[in-house]
């Protein structure tokens, strides 16, 4: 039993109302702002592009671990070790956040 499976320590979980509020007040405006700036070709924070580069490097490191051990083409984290799967997820997250911070 893990503390992360939702059976204990629920005081840090967001309520459905909070989740909807977070999406409507933070996430959608950020994506809209980034989309508008991308369409205009305006880059307000070019230094944040470095986050995307770091994320891409982490993503490539995790993918190369699979390519080196088993397959040339694979999707997802099923063939990765737990640590490499976490590096893969962090890389994806940093790429997304880097693009948003660059253009939003």
Long-range contacts (C-beta under 8 A, 24 or more apart in sequence): 30-100, 30-104, 31-100, 31-104, 33-103, 33-104, 34-99, 34-100, 34-102, 34-103, 34-104, 35-103, 37-103, 37-104, 38-103, 42-103, 43-102, 43-103, 44-102, 44-103, 44-104, 45-101, 45-102, 45-103, 45-104, 46-102, 48-98, 48-101, 48-102, 49-98, 49-102, 50-98, 51-94, 51-95, 51-97, 51-98, 51-101, 51-102, 52-94, 52-95, 52-98, 52-99, 52-102, 53-98, 54-94, 54-98, 55-90, 55-91, 55-92, 55-93, 55-94, 55-95, 55-96, 55-97, 55-98, 56-91, 56-95, 57-91, 58-87, 58-88, 58-90, 58-91, 58-94, 59-88, 59-91, 59-92, 59-95, 60-91, 61-87, 61-91, 62-87, 62-88, 62-91, 63-88
